[in-house]
Amino acid sequence: MNRKDFAAAAIFVAIVLIFCLAIDRVTSASDEAELGLVRDAVKNAALTCYAVEGAYPDDLDYLREHYGLGYNEDRYLVYYEAFASNVMPDIRVMERGRSQP
């Protein structure tokens, strides 16, 4: 293997590595955006319920049944903690099987 072949192989490996890192970065950004969409959907459903009924619901089931809330339950865990009917619930969304920072 001469120097030109070695240089070409090294450049090829570098390009493949950069391409793989770029794909990983785009995928991570997409996953974060999707988490935000789920969080916003839950929050908007709770706010709509409060605007219509004058109280935040006790649980997610109420939002699913009465306000059409839907998300991929196999992929996301949604923690919905209602404190009082007039206080915005604590809403957290996590991807199943993924460690959180």
C-alpha positions in Angstrom: 0.0 0.0 0.0 1.6 3.3 -1.1 1.1 6.7 0.4 -1.7 7.8 -2.0 -3.7 4.7 -1.2 -3.3 5.2 2.5 -4.2 8.9 2.3 -7.3 8.1 0.2 -8.4 5.4 2.7 -7.9 7.8 5.6 -9.9 10.5 3.9 -12.7 8.0 3.1 -12.8 6.9 6.8 -12.9 10.5 8.0 -15.8 11.3 5.6 -17.8 8.3 6.7 -17.2 9.2 10.4 -18.3 12.8 9.9 -21.4 11.6 8.0 -22.3 9.2 10.9 -21.8 11.9 13.5 -24.0 14.3 11.5 -26.8 11.7 11.3 -26.6 11.2 15.0 -26.9 14.9 15.7 -29.9 15.3 13.4 -31.6 12.3 15.0 -31.0 13.7 18.6 -32.4 17.1 17.6 -35.5 15.4 16.1 -36.1 13.3 19.2 -35.9 16.4 21.4 -38.3 18.2 19.2 -40.8 15.3 19.4 -40.5 15.3 23.2 -41.4 19.0 23.1 -44.4 18.3 20.9 -45.8 15.7 23.3 -45.2 18.0 26.2 -47.0 20.9 24.4 -49.9 18.6 23.5 -50.5 17.6 27.1 -50.1 21.2 28.3 -52.5 22.5 25.6 -55.1 19.9 26.4 -54.9 20.8 30.2 -55.1 24.5 29.4 -58.1 23.9 27.1 -59.8 21.9 29.9 -59.2 24.8 32.3 -60.5 27.3 29.9 -63.7 25.3 29.2 -64.4 23.8 32.6 -62.6 26.2 35.0 -60.4 23.5 36.5 -57.4 21.4 35.5 -58.2 17.7 35.2 -56.9 15.2 37.8 -55.3 12.8 35.3 -54.3 12.2 31.7 -57.2 9.8 31.2 -59.7 12.7 31.5 -57.7 14.6 28.8 -57.7 11.5 26.5 -61.4 10.9 26.9 -62.7 14.5 26.8 -60.1 16.5 24.8 -58.7 14.0 22.3 -55.2 13.9 23.8 -53.1 11.2 22.0 -49.5 10.3 21.8 -47.3 7.2 21.4 -47.6 5.6 24.8 -45.2 2.9 23.8 -42.5 5.4 23.2 -43.2 8.1 25.8 -43.9 8.3 29.5 -45.9 11.3 30.6 -45.9 12.3 34.3 -48.9 14.4 35.0 -49.1 15.6 38.6 -52.1 17.6 39.5 -51.8 19.6 42.7 -55.0 21.5 42.8 -57.8 22.2 40.3 -56.7 25.8 39.9 -52.9 25.2 39.7 -51.2 24.1 36.4 -50.2 20.5 36.8 -46.5 19.5 36.7 -46.1 17.9 33.2 -42.9 15.9 32.3 -42.3 13.8 29.3 -39.6 11.2 28.9 -38.7 8.7 26.2 -39.0 5.1 27.4 -35.7 3.3 27.7 -33.6 6.4 27.4 -31.6 7.8 30.3 -32.5 11.3 31.2 -29.8 14.0 32.0 
